Each structure stands twice: as C-alpha cells, then as structure tokens.
Amino acid sequence: MEKDLTLQSVLENVEEQLIRRALEETGGNQTKAAERLGISRHTLIYKLKKMQCK
C-alpha cells in the first residue's frame, strides 16, 4: 500500500482541490469562496496557510 493513500492524505488532497476550485470560480474572492464552501473566511485563510506549508 502506498503511504500517500492514507485517509488523512486523501481528505487533505480533496479539500485542497475544492478550495482551489472555489477560489478560481470566485476570481480569488476569499469571502465568496468561503461561503461557497460553507466555512468562515477565517477558516479558509487558516486552511490556505496550512496548504502553503506543505
């Protein structure tokens, strides 16, 4: 089994894809992207910072 196929890594990958798509569809507008994702803007910013650390 590949080590990148852990549940956590798969969920992180899907989350990152959804965030990137929401930002793309909203022209980079974080407030609208967060609304689309059903999370607060603060949570979106936290997740974006976390993504940059990868």
N, C-alpha and C positions, 0 to 999 in steps of 0.2 A: 504494500500500500504506500502510495506517495505521501510524504509528510505534509504537502500543501493541500491535502484533501481532508483536513480536519474540519469539523463542523464550524469552529470559530473562523478559520481562514475562508471558508466558503461564504459564510454570512458577511464577513468584512468585505469580501470582493463584491457581493451583490449590493451591499449598502453603498459602497463607493461608486458603483455603476449607476445606481439610482440617483445619488447626489449629483454626479456629473451630468446626467441626463436632465435633471430638474434645472440645474444652473444653465445648461445650454438652451433649454426650452424657454427660459425666462430671461435670456440675454444677460445672464450673470447677476440678476437681481436676487440677492440673498433672501430678502423678506418674502418675495413671491415664491421662491424655490422652497423655502421652509414651509410655507402654507401648503404648497402642493404636496409636500412630503408628510404633512401632518405633525410637524415638530416645530419647536420655537426657533426663532432666529439665533438665539444664544446657543441652543443645542447644535444647530447647523454649523455655526462658527467653531464650536468645540470639535466637532467631527472633522471639519476641514483642517484644523490644526493637527489633529491626530493623523489624518491622511498624509500630511506633509512630512511627518516624522518617519514614515515607512521607508 
